[in-house]
Amino acid sequence: MEETISLQEIFQTLKKRIVLILSLTVLATLIAGVVSYFYITPIYQASTQLLVNQEKSKTPILNVGEIQTNLQLINTYNVIIKSPAILDIVRDELASETLTTDALNARISVSSVGESQVLTITAQDPDQFVARDIANTTASVFQREISNIMNVDNVSILSQAIATENQGPIKPNKMLNMAIAMVVGLMLGVGLAFLLEYLDTSIKTEQQIERLLVIPVIGAISSMEQKEQDKLAKYQQTRLQEGESL
């Protein structure tokens, strides 16, 4: 006989283990909150933008080859900005004993805005002012050194990176971490509830007997709470005392 699980049995299992499910959910959320607020180092971000000037064509006709050349030039600049030829100078100008070339490379990211000629240099650091200095110094060094590297002078700074005392970190996202932990805790609690129910081989209901023995149940002995048993025993004792007095 194929065994099926009804929706009512699922709800009964969840109801029976509701304390376990809620406890795991709350515990996971609290752990994520404590770790996010007190143990994970906040990371700040600062960005500056560069413009790669495009030489004006003598004719107004759109030249596909020029567009492709400019895009390749942007990709080349992305690599040059994070190369030791630039970052070594940035490290020296920052005069930081803890920031090595490899550390700067890990803290800096370069991206282009769509198909435009704008480059964005983004720096991340536990100190927002250090992140600002890394981004601005990298941009100025690249603008200065690109003429020596590629014999061109077509880079200008569009905007400087800024930092304030009230600036918020970009990570960790405390609320998102807690929300994820809450969902994970809830899923873990539900999964554990069904696992415990699956491992529980005791028979508790008439329906379980019918499914196990494949025979109908013709009678059942109802259970009585301890309070009711004490009340019944007291009543019987009272009646017995009354009978003896007669």
MDAnalysis code that builds the backbone (N, CA, C; Angstrom):
import MDAnalysis as mda
import numpy as np

u = mda.Universe.empty(738, n_residues=246, atom_resindex=np.repeat(np.arange(246), 3), trajectory=True)
u.add_TopologyAttr("name", ["N", "CA", "C"] * 246)
u.add_TopologyAttr("resid", np.arange(1, 247))
u.add_TopologyAttr("resname", ["MET", "GLU", "GLU", "THR", "ILE", "SER", "LEU", "GLN", "GLU", "ILE", "PHE", "GLN", "THR", "LEU", "LYS", "LYS", "ARG", "ILE", "VAL", "LEU", "ILE", "LEU", "SER", "LEU", "THR", "VAL", "LEU", "ALA", "THR", "LEU", "ILE", "ALA", "GLY", "VAL", "VAL", "SER", "TYR", "PHE", "TYR", "ILE", "THR", "PRO", "ILE", "TYR", "GLN", "ALA", "SER", "THR", "GLN", "LEU", "LEU", "VAL", "ASN", "GLN", "GLU", "LYS", "SER", "LYS", "THR", "PRO", "ILE", "LEU", "ASN", "VAL", "GLY", "GLU", "ILE", "GLN", "THR", "ASN", "LEU", "GLN", "LEU", "ILE", "ASN", "THR", "TYR", "ASN", "VAL", "ILE", "ILE", "LYS", "SER", "PRO", "ALA", "ILE", "LEU", "ASP", "ILE", "VAL", "ARG", "ASP", "GLU", "LEU", "ALA", "SER", "GLU", "THR", "LEU", "THR", "THR", "ASP", "ALA", "LEU", "ASN", "ALA", "ARG", "ILE", "SER", "VAL", "SER", "SER", "VAL", "GLY", "GLU", "SER", "GLN", "VAL", "LEU", "THR", "ILE", "THR", "ALA", "GLN", "ASP", "PRO", "ASP", "GLN", "PHE", "VAL", "ALA", "ARG", "ASP", "ILE", "ALA", "ASN", "THR", "THR", "ALA", "SER", "VAL", "PHE", "GLN", "ARG", "GLU", "ILE", "SER", "ASN", "ILE", "MET", "ASN", "VAL", "ASP", "ASN", "VAL", "SER", "ILE", "LEU", "SER", "GLN", "ALA", "ILE", "ALA", "THR", "GLU", "ASN", "GLN", "GLY", "PRO", "ILE", "LYS", "PRO", "ASN", "LYS", "MET", "LEU", "ASN", "MET", "ALA", "ILE", "ALA", "MET", "VAL", "VAL", "GLY", "LEU", "MET", "LEU", "GLY", "VAL", "GLY", "LEU", "ALA", "PHE", "LEU", "LEU", "GLU", "TYR", "LEU", "ASP", "THR", "SER", "ILE", "LYS", "THR", "GLU", "GLN", "GLN", "ILE", "GLU", "ARG", "LEU", "LEU", "VAL", "ILE", "PRO", "VAL", "ILE", "GLY", "ALA", "ILE", "SER", "SER", "MET", "GLU", "GLN", "LYS", "GLU", "GLN", "ASP", "LYS", "LEU", "ALA", "LYS", "TYR", "GLN", "GLN", "THR", "ARG", "LEU", "GLN", "GLU", "GLY", "GLU", "SER", "LEU"])
u.atoms.positions = np.array([
    [0.851, -1.202, 0.000],
    [0.000, 0.000, 0.000],
    [0.879, 1.241, 0.000],
    [0.609, 2.105, -0.933],
    [1.418, 3.318, -1.054],
    [1.062, 4.310, 0.051],
    [2.076, 4.817, 0.731],
    [1.860, 5.732, 1.852],
    [1.904, 7.168, 1.365],
    [0.911, 7.926, 1.714],
    [0.848, 9.323, 1.322],
    [0.784, 10.202, 2.564],
    [1.230, 11.426, 2.418],
    [1.217, 12.393, 3.515],
    [0.225, 13.487, 3.168],
    [-0.730, 13.697, 4.035],
    [-1.749, 14.703, 3.792],
    [-1.253, 16.074, 4.242],
    [-1.918, 17.094, 3.735],
    [-1.571, 18.457, 4.113],
    [-1.821, 18.683, 5.597],
    [-2.826, 18.024, 6.130],
    [-3.129, 18.155, 7.549],
    [-1.994, 17.595, 8.407],
    [-1.380, 16.475, 7.979],
    [-0.268, 15.904, 8.728],
    [0.947, 16.818, 8.710],
    [1.150, 17.500, 7.571],
    [2.270, 18.445, 7.488],
    [2.075, 19.581, 8.478],
    [0.870, 20.122, 8.522],
    [0.591, 21.211, 9.459],
    [0.704, 20.739, 10.906],
    [0.291, 19.522, 11.159],
    [0.396, 18.987, 12.514],
    [1.857, 18.826, 12.929],
    [2.685, 18.384, 11.989],
    [4.117, 18.254, 12.281],
    [4.741, 19.607, 12.582],
    [4.402, 20.608, 11.755],
    [4.939, 21.956, 11.979],
    [4.438, 22.539, 13.295],
    [3.175, 22.282, 13.610],
    [2.608, 22.813, 14.853],
    [3.269, 22.169, 16.058],
    [3.540, 20.855, 15.967],
    [4.140, 20.142, 17.086],
    [5.574, 20.607, 17.346],
    [6.274, 21.007, 16.267],
    [7.675, 21.423, 16.398],
    [7.841, 22.936, 16.260],
    [6.779, 23.688, 16.489],
    [6.822, 25.126, 16.252],
    [7.861, 25.815, 17.148],
    [8.019, 25.329, 18.367],
    [9.009, 25.931, 19.277],
    [10.414, 25.733, 18.737],
    [10.697, 24.546, 18.238],
    [12.010, 24.264, 17.649],
    [12.259, 25.133, 16.428],
    [11.258, 25.264, 15.561],
    [11.411, 26.058, 14.336],
    [11.660, 27.520, 14.665],
    [10.854, 28.075, 15.562],
    [11.019, 29.485, 15.926],
    [12.341, 29.712, 16.657],
    [12.745, 28.766, 17.479],
    [14.013, 28.926, 18.211],
    [15.197, 28.983, 17.256],
    [15.235, 28.085, 16.274],
    [16.327, 28.085, 15.308],
    [16.311, 29.340, 14.453],
    [15.115, 29.803, 14.098],
    [15.007, 31.018, 13.285],
    [15.530, 32.231, 14.038],
    [15.083, 32.390, 15.281],
    [15.528, 33.522, 16.096],
    [17.027, 33.427, 16.388],
    [17.508, 32.225, 16.687],
    [18.925, 32.044, 16.995],
    [19.801, 32.394, 15.797],
    [19.422, 31.931, 14.606],
    [20.199, 32.236, 13.406],
    [20.205, 33.731, 13.120],
    [19.056, 34.385, 13.309],
    [18.974, 35.829, 13.070],
    [19.842, 36.599, 14.062],
    [19.810, 36.201, 15.325],
    [20.622, 36.876, 16.351],
    [22.115, 36.690, 16.085],
    [22.512, 35.483, 15.710],
    [23.929, 35.238, 15.418],
    [24.390, 36.091, 14.244],
    [23.573, 36.150, 13.178],
    [23.932, 36.970, 12.018],
    [24.023, 38.442, 12.398],
    [23.102, 38.913, 13.255],
    [23.142, 40.304, 13.680],
    [24.370, 40.626, 14.508],
    [24.704, 39.736, 15.444],
    [25.880, 39.973, 16.291],
    [27.155, 39.972, 15.459],
    [27.282, 38.999, 14.550],
    [28.477, 38.924, 13.707],
    [28.574, 40.143, 12.797],
    [27.443, 40.558, 12.204],
    [27.457, 41.688, 11.270],
    [27.772, 43.004, 11.974],
    [27.250, 43.188, 13.190],
    [27.417, 44.464, 13.884],
    [28.734, 44.557, 14.649],
    [29.252, 43.432, 15.125],
    [30.384, 43.514, 16.042],
    [31.653, 42.822, 15.560],
    [31.575, 41.934, 14.581],
    [32.750, 41.151, 14.214],
    [33.238, 41.389, 12.778],
    [32.357, 41.756, 11.862],
    [32.772, 41.995, 10.479],
    [33.238, 43.441, 10.340],
    [34.433, 43.624, 9.798],
    [34.988, 44.968, 9.618],
    [34.236, 45.708, 8.510],
    [33.709, 46.905, 8.782],
    [33.014, 47.668, 7.734],
    [33.979, 48.072, 6.614],
    [33.500, 48.028, 5.389],
    [34.291, 48.412, 4.220],
    [33.625, 49.615, 3.556],
    [34.434, 50.661, 3.318],
    [33.938, 51.878, 2.677],
    [34.424, 51.938, 1.225],
    [33.716, 52.710, 0.433],
    [34.021, 52.784, -0.995],
    [34.045, 54.231, -1.463],
    [34.971, 54.522, -2.350],
    [35.065, 55.853, -2.955],
    [35.378, 55.676, -4.430],
    [34.828, 56.541, -5.266],
    [34.985, 56.410, -6.718],
    [35.337, 57.748, -7.351],
    [36.144, 57.679, -8.387],
    [36.464, 58.837, -9.210],
    [36.301, 58.447, -10.668],
    [36.023, 59.431, -11.518],
    [35.763, 59.149, -12.928],
    [36.769, 59.863, -13.827],
    [37.179, 59.156, -14.866],
    [38.095, 59.688, -15.862],
    [37.401, 59.709, -17.214],
    [37.770, 60.706, -18.022],
    [37.245, 60.811, -19.386],
    [38.389, 60.611, -20.366],
    [38.214, 59.645, -21.240],
    [39.181, 59.405, -22.307],
    [38.694, 60.177, -23.527],
    [39.399, 61.277, -23.854],
    [38.963, 62.151, -24.946],
    [39.084, 61.453, -26.276],
    [38.092, 61.681, -27.111],
    [38.083, 61.112, -28.447],
    [38.393, 62.212, -29.447],
    [39.326, 61.942, -30.316],
    [39.661, 62.938, -31.326],
    [38.496, 63.105, -32.289],
    [38.205, 64.343, -32.620],
    [37.091, 64.620, -33.507],
    [37.461, 64.236, -34.941],
    [36.547, 63.565, -35.583],
    [36.783, 63.162, -36.961],
    [36.571, 64.349, -37.890],
    [37.320, 64.403, -38.973],
    [37.198, 65.511, -39.933],
    [35.879, 65.441, -40.679],
    [35.319, 64.252, -40.763],
    [34.032, 64.077, -41.436],
    [33.003, 63.620, -40.430],
    [31.730, 64.037, -40.607],
    [30.696, 63.655, -39.649],
    [30.244, 62.216, -39.797],
    [30.858, 61.478, -40.729],
    [30.436, 60.105, -40.950],
    [30.916, 59.239, -39.794],
    [30.017, 58.387, -39.280],
    [30.359, 57.510, -38.164],
    [31.295, 56.418, -38.647],
    [32.458, 56.350, -38.041],
    [33.474, 55.386, -38.422],
    [33.459, 54.232, -37.417],
    [33.041, 53.055, -37.898],
    [32.962, 51.885, -37.031],
    [34.343, 51.479, -36.540],
    [35.350, 51.642, -37.376],
    [36.708, 51.314, -36.981],
    [37.187, 52.177, -35.836],
    [36.822, 53.475, -35.844],
    [37.201, 54.379, -34.756],
    [36.554, 53.965, -33.443],
    [35.301, 53.572, -33.531],
    [34.586, 53.151, -32.319],
    [35.257, 51.920, -31.722],
    [35.600, 50.957, -32.573],
    [36.254, 49.753, -32.095],
    [37.622, 50.063, -31.493],
    [38.339, 51.001, -32.123],
    [39.652, 51.394, -31.598],
    [39.518, 52.030, -30.230],
    [38.519, 52.889, -30.062],
    [38.309, 53.554, -28.769],
    [37.945, 52.546, -27.673],
    [37.140, 51.559, -28.029],
    [36.766, 50.544, -27.045],
    [37.976, 49.713, -26.641],
    [38.810, 49.383, -27.590],
    [40.031, 48.652, -27.269],
    [40.962, 49.499, -26.406],
    [40.978, 50.813, -26.669],
    [41.813, 51.702, -25.869],
    [41.319, 51.751, -24.428],
    [40.005, 51.776, -24.252],
    [39.428, 51.759, -22.902],
    [39.828, 50.484, -22.184],
    [39.729, 49.344, -22.859],
    [40.114, 48.074, -22.246],
    [41.600, 48.056, -21.885],
    [42.410, 48.682, -22.728],
    [43.843, 48.773, -22.438],
    [44.092, 49.613, -21.197],
    [43.379, 50.715, -21.079],
    [43.517, 51.570, -19.904],
    [43.098, 50.837, -18.621],
    [42.071, 49.996, -18.727],
    [41.644, 49.222, -17.555],
    [42.779, 48.373, -17.002],
    [43.559, 47.784, -17.910],
    [44.671, 46.936, -17.499],
    [45.829, 47.783, -16.971],
    [46.108, 48.900, -17.648],
    [47.250, 49.733, -17.257],
    [47.049, 50.333, -15.865],
    [45.823, 50.725, -15.551],
    [45.558, 51.357, -14.250],
    [45.930, 50.430, -13.106],
    [45.690, 49.121, -13.260],
    [45.970, 48.172, -12.186],
    [47.338, 47.506, -12.338],
    [48.152, 48.009, -13.234],
    [49.474, 47.433, -13.441],
    [50.466, 47.998, -12.430],
    [51.561, 47.287, -12.170],
    [52.587, 47.800, -11.249],
    [53.171, 49.134, -11.697],
    [53.158, 49.431, -12.994],
    [53.693, 50.702, -13.472],
    [52.949, 51.890, -12.885],
    [51.686, 51.705, -12.571],
    [50.877, 52.768, -11.957],
    [50.805, 52.588, -10.444],
    [50.538, 51.364, -10.000],
    [50.293, 51.142, -8.581],
    [51.546, 51.313, -7.733],
    [52.720, 51.048, -8.304],
    [53.952, 51.283, -7.551],
    [54.103, 52.762, -7.206],
    [53.768, 53.621, -8.165],
    [53.849, 55.063, -7.929],
    [52.774, 55.498, -6.937],
    [51.573, 54.921, -7.074],
    [50.487, 55.233, -6.139],
    [50.891, 54.858, -4.720],
    [51.496, 53.695, -4.548],
    [51.934, 53.251, -3.230],
    [52.955, 54.220, -2.640],
    [53.898, 54.667, -3.468],
    [54.920, 55.601, -2.979],
    [54.308, 56.943, -2.590],
    [53.354, 57.422, -3.363],
    [52.746, 58.723, -3.051],
    [51.845, 58.645, -1.820],
    [51.233, 57.512, -1.612],
    [50.401, 57.363, -0.413],
    [51.257, 57.213, 0.838],
    [52.475, 56.747, 0.670],
    [53.423, 56.600, 1.784],
    [52.830, 55.783, 2.925],
    [52.195, 54.672, 2.560],
    [51.604, 53.794, 3.563],
    [52.463, 52.547, 3.702],
    [52.764, 52.181, 4.946],
    [53.586, 51.007, 5.191],
    [52.812, 49.707, 5.029],
    [51.491, 49.782, 5.167],
    [50.672, 48.569, 5.099],
    [50.163, 48.285, 3.697],
    [50.100, 49.297, 2.841],
    [49.568, 49.112, 1.491],
    [50.687, 48.731, 0.527],
    [50.686, 47.480, 0.113],
    [51.618, 47.030, -0.905],
    [50.952, 47.128, -2.274],
    [51.721, 46.850, -3.315],
    [51.159, 46.891, -4.670],
    [50.049, 45.858, -4.825],
    [50.256, 44.673, -4.268],
    [49.222, 43.634, -4.348],
    [47.975, 44.031, -3.556],
    [48.188, 44.662, -2.401],
    [47.041, 45.108, -1.603],
    [46.255, 46.186, -2.337],
    [46.948, 47.096, -2.991],
    [46.265, 48.123, -3.774],
    [45.482, 47.497, -4.922],
    [46.099, 46.523, -5.576],
    [45.425, 45.848, -6.686],
    [44.122, 45.202, -6.219],
    [44.141, 44.640, -5.010],
    [42.940, 43.997, -4.480],
    [41.877, 45.013, -4.079],
    [42.297, 46.230, -3.709],
    [41.350, 47.244, -3.251],
    [40.762, 48.078, -4.385],
    [41.371, 48.037, -5.553],
    [40.965, 48.898, -6.664],
    [40.241, 48.076, -7.727],
    [39.169, 48.634, -8.253],
    [38.489, 48.047, -9.403],
    [38.252, 49.143, -10.434],
    [38.339, 48.779, -11.704],
    [38.182, 49.730, -12.803],
    [37.067, 49.230, -13.708],
    [36.173, 50.117, -14.069],
    [35.062, 49.742, -14.950],
    [34.760, 50.892, -15.893],
    [34.193, 50.545, -17.035],
    [33.761, 51.552, -17.998],
    [32.251, 51.665, -17.956],
    [31.749, 52.847, -18.167],
    [30.308, 53.103, -18.110],
    [29.711, 52.793, -19.472],
    [29.153, 51.596, -19.600],
    [28.533, 51.204, -20.856],
    [29.531, 51.221, -22.000],
    [29.131, 51.823, -23.121],
    [29.992, 51.952, -24.294],
    [30.598, 53.349, -24.363],
    [30.620, 54.056, -23.241],
    [31.123, 55.425, -23.226],
    [32.627, 55.457, -23.053],
    [33.164, 56.668, -23.046],
    [34.599, 56.863, -22.859],
    [34.939, 57.224, -21.408],
    [34.038, 56.931, -20.510],
    [34.220, 57.261, -19.094],
    [34.700, 56.026, -18.338],
    [35.761, 56.182, -17.604],
    [36.300, 55.130, -16.744],
    [36.021, 55.483, -15.289],
    [35.614, 54.506, -14.525],
    [35.369, 54.697, -13.092],
    [36.379, 53.886, -12.295],
    [37.135, 54.576, -11.447],
    [38.091, 53.918, -10.558],
    [37.474, 53.880, -9.160],
    [37.273, 52.685, -8.638],
    [36.637, 52.493, -7.338],
    [37.629, 51.856, -6.379],
    [37.742, 52.441, -5.191],
    [38.640, 51.910, -4.159],
    [37.830, 51.561, -2.917],
    [38.210, 50.465, -2.258],
    [37.549, 50.028, -1.034],
    [38.584, 49.865, 0.070],
    [38.187, 50.268, 1.280],
    [39.104, 50.190, 2.416],
    [38.290, 50.305, 3.709],
    [38.785, 49.744, 4.817],
    [38.085, 49.917, 6.098],
    [38.017, 51.366, 6.558],
    [38.851, 52.247, 6.025],
    [38.828, 53.677, 6.349],
    [38.348, 54.436, 5.117],
    [37.251, 55.201, 5.257],
    [36.695, 55.894, 4.099],
    [37.643, 56.938, 3.522],
    [38.466, 57.540, 4.369],
    [39.397, 58.556, 3.889],
    [40.574, 57.920, 3.136],
    [40.975, 56.738, 3.562],
    [42.011, 56.010, 2.825],
    [41.470, 55.571, 1.469],
    [40.234, 55.115, 1.428],
    [39.619, 54.736, 0.151],
    [39.558, 55.929, -0.796],
    [39.214, 57.097, -0.260],
    [39.195, 58.312, -1.084],
    [40.578, 58.638, -1.626],
    [41.588, 58.569, -0.773],
    [42.952, 58.894, -1.205],
    [43.462, 57.910, -2.249],
    [43.119, 56.632, -2.087],
    [43.560, 55.628, -3.065],
    [42.952, 55.919, -4.435],
    [41.659, 56.212, -4.462],
    [40.982, 56.470, -5.734],
    [41.531, 57.729, -6.406],
    [41.656, 58.820, -5.657],
    [42.132, 60.078, -6.242],
    [43.594, 59.995, -6.676],
    [44.424, 59.361, -5.858],
    [45.850, 59.246, -6.203],
    [46.034, 58.373, -7.444],
    [45.272, 57.281, -7.522],
    [45.364, 56.412, -8.700],
    [44.967, 57.159, -9.960],
    [43.896, 57.950, -9.876],
    [43.445, 58.701, -11.039],
    [44.483, 59.733, -11.479],
    [45.045, 60.472, -10.541],
    [46.019, 61.503, -10.892],
    [47.322, 60.903, -11.425],
    [47.770, 59.800, -10.833],
    [48.987, 59.146, -11.315],
    [48.779, 58.604, -12.716],
    [47.631, 57.993, -12.955],
    [47.354, 57.453, -14.297],
    [47.283, 58.574, -15.325],
    [46.625, 59.671, -14.983],
    [46.538, 60.805, -15.911],
    [47.923, 61.343, -16.248],
    [48.795, 61.344, -15.279],
    [50.137, 61.877, -15.491],
    [51.052, 60.897, -16.234],
    [50.937, 59.610, -15.920],
    [51.875, 58.633, -16.449],
    [51.476, 58.056, -17.797],
    [50.203, 58.186, -18.178],
    [49.773, 57.569, -19.436],
    [50.451, 58.205, -20.641],
    [50.812, 59.477, -20.521],
    [51.514, 60.135, -21.632],
    [52.900, 59.538, -21.830],
    [53.545, 59.085, -20.753],
    [54.850, 58.445, -20.884],
    [54.744, 56.999, -21.351],
    [53.655, 56.332, -20.953],
    [53.504, 54.916, -21.292],
    [53.058, 54.734, -22.740],
    [52.065, 55.524, -23.173],
    [51.500, 55.330, -24.510],
    [51.680, 56.551, -25.421],
    [52.386, 57.562, -24.931],
    [52.640, 58.758, -25.734],
    [51.335, 59.426, -26.182],
    [50.375, 59.485, -25.259],
    [49.095, 60.158, -25.533],
    [48.786, 61.065, -24.350],
    [47.954, 62.041, -24.629],
    [47.522, 62.969, -23.573],
    [46.031, 63.211, -23.748],
    [45.261, 62.167, -23.488],
    [43.823, 62.241, -23.765],
    [42.976, 61.823, -22.552],
    [43.529, 61.957, -21.348],
    [42.803, 61.575, -20.141],
    [42.609, 62.794, -19.261],
    [41.374, 63.006, -18.835],
    [41.072, 64.100, -17.904],
    [40.175, 63.565, -16.792],
    [40.286, 64.185, -15.625],
    [39.511, 63.751, -14.459],
    [38.170, 64.468, -14.441],
    [37.089, 63.668, -14.465],
    [35.740, 64.239, -14.446],
    [35.294, 64.592, -13.032],
    [35.539, 63.706, -12.093],
    [35.082, 63.945, -10.715],
    [36.054, 63.311, -9.745],
    [36.245, 63.980, -8.610],
    [37.117, 63.482, -7.552],
    [36.311, 62.642, -6.555],
    [36.973, 61.664, -5.974],
    [36.345, 60.876, -4.911],
    [36.272, 61.708, -3.635],
    [35.186, 61.561, -2.890],
    [35.005, 62.311, -1.653],
    [34.698, 61.337, -0.515],
    [34.919, 61.790, 0.707],
    [34.613, 60.993, 1.898],
    [34.175, 61.926, 3.012],
    [33.228, 61.475, 3.821],
    [32.714, 62.267, 4.941],
    [32.691, 61.414, 6.202],
    [32.578, 62.074, 7.331],
    [32.523, 61.376, 8.615],
    [31.266, 60.518, 8.732],
    [30.173, 61.008, 8.144],
    [28.895, 60.309, 8.255],
    [28.679, 59.296, 7.135],
    [29.679, 59.032, 6.342],
    [29.540, 58.092, 5.241],
    [29.339, 56.680, 5.760],
    [28.383, 55.989, 5.168],
    [28.093, 54.625, 5.587],
    [28.896, 53.615, 4.790],
    [29.204, 52.470, 5.388],
    [29.946, 51.428, 4.672],
    [29.068, 50.736, 3.638],
    [29.707, 50.180, 2.623],
    [28.949, 49.436, 1.610],
    [28.730, 47.987, 2.029],
    [29.558, 47.498, 2.931],
    [29.387, 46.160, 3.467],
    [30.024, 46.093, 4.856],
    [29.512, 45.243, 5.732],
    [28.442, 44.280, 5.453],
    [27.061, 44.934, 5.432],
    [26.157, 44.341, 4.655],
    [24.761, 44.759, 4.662],
    [24.079, 44.016, 5.814],
    [23.992, 44.690, 6.948],
    [23.550, 44.024, 8.180],
    [22.132, 43.474, 8.057],
    [21.216, 44.276, 7.532],
    [19.828, 43.837, 7.439],
    [19.683, 42.678, 6.467],
    [20.433, 42.730, 5.351],
    [20.368, 41.626, 4.387],
    [20.925, 40.350, 5.001],
    [22.031, 40.459, 5.726],
    [22.599, 39.281, 6.384],
    [21.617, 38.667, 7.374],
    [20.933, 39.521, 8.143],
    [19.970, 39.015, 9.118],
    [18.763, 38.392, 8.428],
    [18.334, 38.985, 7.316],
    [17.197, 38.424, 6.578],
    [17.545, 37.055, 5.998],
    [18.754, 36.942, 5.442],
    [19.186, 35.651, 4.899],
    [19.291, 34.615, 6.009],
    [19.861, 35.018, 7.146],
    [19.994, 34.096, 8.274],
    [18.623, 33.652, 8.785],
    [17.659, 34.559, 8.780],
    [16.312, 34.209, 9.234],
    [15.685, 33.156, 8.322],
    [15.851, 33.338, 7.014],
    [15.306, 32.366, 6.062],
    [16.011, 31.019, 6.208],
    [17.338, 31.066, 6.340],
    [18.099, 29.820, 6.507],
    [17.703, 29.121, 7.802],
    [17.562, 29.885, 8.892],
    [17.152, 29.300, 10.163],
    [15.764, 28.682, 10.086],
    [14.862, 29.367, 9.373],
    [13.507, 28.834, 9.213],
    [13.521, 27.532, 8.419],
    [14.279, 27.525, 7.326],
    [14.374, 26.300, 6.514],
    [15.017, 25.161, 7.301],
    [16.052, 25.501, 8.080],
    [16.701, 24.477, 8.902],
    [15.755, 23.928, 9.953],
    [14.974, 24.811, 10.577],
    [14.018, 24.370, 11.587],
    [12.944, 23.469, 11.003],
    [12.416, 23.842, 9.836],
    [11.385, 23.019, 9.192],
    [11.968, 21.670, 8.784],
    [13.177, 21.700, 8.205],
    [13.805, 20.442, 7.809],
    [14.078, 19.537, 8.989],
    [14.557, 20.116, 10.097],
    [14.827, 19.326, 11.296],
    [13.537, 18.775, 11.895],
    [12.453, 19.556, 11.816],
    [11.169, 19.091, 12.339],
    [10.687, 17.855, 11.589],
    [10.796, 17.881, 10.261],
    [10.375, 16.722, 9.478],
    [11.326, 15.538, 9.678],
    [12.612, 15.819, 9.881],
    [13.568, 14.740, 10.128],
    [13.259, 14.042, 11.445],
    [12.995, 14.816, 12.493],
    [12.644, 14.226, 13.786],
    [11.340, 13.435, 13.695],
    [10.412, 13.960, 12.902],
    [9.143, 13.258, 12.738],
    [9.357, 11.940, 11.988],
    [10.267, 11.962, 11.020],
    [10.557, 10.750, 10.252],
    [11.260, 9.701, 11.109],
    [12.148, 10.153, 11.990],
    [12.883, 9.226, 12.850],
    [12.051, 8.718, 14.022],
    [10.942, 9.382, 14.313],
    [10.070, 8.963, 15.410],
    [9.201, 7.800, 14.930],
    [9.513, 6.582, 15.376],
    [8.796, 5.384, 14.919],
    [7.666, 4.975, 15.863],
    [7.413, 5.741, 16.905],
    [6.336, 5.396, 17.836],
    [4.983, 5.638, 17.181],
    [3.999, 4.856, 17.614],
    [2.638, 4.960, 17.076],
    [1.796, 5.767, 18.047],
    [1.161, 6.807, 17.523],
    [0.432, 7.730, 18.401],
    [-1.041, 7.849, 18.026],
    [-1.405, 7.530, 16.803],
    [-2.791, 7.737, 16.367],
    [-3.360, 6.455, 15.772],
    [-4.703, 6.408, 15.700],
    [-5.372, 5.271, 15.078],
    [-5.043, 5.171, 13.596],
    [-4.871, 6.326, 12.952],
    [-4.555, 6.312, 11.528],
    [-3.220, 5.625, 11.254],
    [-2.245, 5.831, 12.154],
    [-0.954, 5.169, 11.981],
    [-1.085, 3.651, 12.127],
    [-1.929, 3.205, 13.037],
    [-2.152, 1.765, 13.201],
    [-2.780, 1.180, 11.947],
    [-3.770, 1.879, 11.397],
    [-4.427, 1.395, 10.185],
    [-3.460, 1.305, 9.022],
    [-2.581, 2.308, 8.891],
    [-1.625, 2.272, 7.782],
    [-0.593, 1.176, 7.985],
    [-0.191, 0.924, 9.257],
    [0.860, -0.044, 9.527],
    [0.351, -1.484, 9.412],
    [-0.826, -1.774, 10.001],
    [-1.348, -3.139, 10.041],
    [-2.351, -3.433, 8.935],
    [-2.777, -2.389, 8.235],
    [-3.758, -2.528, 7.142],
    [-5.024, -3.221, 7.653],
    [-5.464, -2.859, 8.853],
    [-6.715, -3.373, 9.418],
    [-7.438, -2.218, 10.074],
    [-8.759, -2.253, 10.085],
    [-9.507, -1.158, 10.722],
    [-9.402, -1.211, 12.236],
    [-9.465, -0.059, 12.854],
    [-9.443, 0.042, 14.314],
    [-10.877, -0.017, 14.819],
    [-11.156, -0.954, 15.719],
    [-12.532, -1.113, 16.202],
    [-12.751, -0.471, 17.568],
    [-11.706, -0.019, 18.195],
    [-11.864, 0.613, 19.496],
    [-10.609, 1.333, 19.922],
    [-10.752, 2.283, 20.833],
    [-9.612, 3.059, 21.311],
    [-9.821, 3.418, 22.766],
    [-8.758, 3.454, 23.522],
    [-8.795, 3.847, 24.930],
    [-8.332, 5.297, 25.011],
    [-9.210, 6.138, 25.474],
    [-8.874, 7.555, 25.542],
    [-7.894, 7.804, 26.686],
    [-7.055, 8.769, 26.498],
    [-6.081, 9.134, 27.529],
    [-6.676, 10.183, 28.456],
    [-6.139, 10.253, 29.662],
    [-6.646, 11.192, 30.658],
    [-5.473, 11.993, 31.219],
    [-5.657, 13.293, 31.302],
    [-4.620, 14.150, 31.843],
    [-4.412, 13.876, 33.334],
    [-3.218, 14.194, 33.842],
    [-2.894, 13.956, 35.246],
    [-3.837, 14.712, 36.167],
    [-4.232, 15.911, 35.755],
    [-5.144, 16.700, 36.585],
    [-6.501, 16.007, 36.697],
    [-6.943, 15.446, 35.577],
    [-8.229, 14.752, 35.600],
    [-8.141, 13.463, 36.422],
    [-6.977, 12.783, 36.318],
    [-6.801, 11.567, 37.123],
    [-6.838, 11.895, 38.613],
    [-6.170, 12.968, 39.023],
    [-6.182, 13.361, 40.430],
    [-7.592, 13.730, 40.884],
    [-8.318, 14.404, 39.992],
    [-9.686, 14.795, 40.332],
    [-10.581, 13.571, 40.501],
    [-10.406, 12.571, 39.583],
    [-11.195, 11.349, 39.670],
    [-10.841, 10.559, 40.925],
    [-9.535, 10.486, 41.259],
    [-9.110, 9.756, 42.454],
    [-9.664, 10.407, 43.717],
    [-9.676, 11.721, 43.744],
    [-10.221, 12.433, 44.899],
    [-11.717, 12.195, 45.036],
    [-12.397, 12.148, 43.878],
    [-13.846, 11.918, 43.898],
    [-14.146, 10.512, 44.406],
    [-13.361, 9.524, 43.919],
    [-13.584, 8.150, 44.360],
    [-13.287, 7.997, 45.842],
    [-12.258, 8.668, 46.331],
    [-11.929, 8.602, 47.748],
    [-13.033, 9.220, 48.590],
    [-13.614, 10.295, 48.107],
    [-14.708, 10.953, 48.830],
    [-15.927, 10.044, 48.899],
    [-16.260, 9.394, 47.767],
    [-17.389, 8.496, 47.753],
    [-17.162, 7.301, 48.664],
    [-15.881, 6.824, 48.689],
    [-15.565, 5.690, 49.563],
    [-15.726, 6.072, 51.026],
    [-15.289, 7.258, 51.392],
    [-15.435, 7.715, 52.781],
    [-16.912, 7.870, 53.150],
    [-17.711, 8.371, 52.220],
    [-19.138, 8.516, 52.460],
    [-19.807, 7.153, 52.663],
    [-19.361, 6.145, 51.884],
    [-19.935, 4.813, 52.024],
    [-19.570, 4.176, 53.354],
    [-18.346, 4.410, 53.819],
    [-17.930, 3.855, 55.111],
    [-18.681, 4.514, 56.273],
    [-18.990, 5.787, 56.123],
    [-19.701, 6.486, 57.201],
    [-21.136, 6.015, 57.340],
    [-21.702, 5.501, 56.223],
    [-23.066, 4.995, 56.293],
    [-23.070, 3.602, 56.927],
])
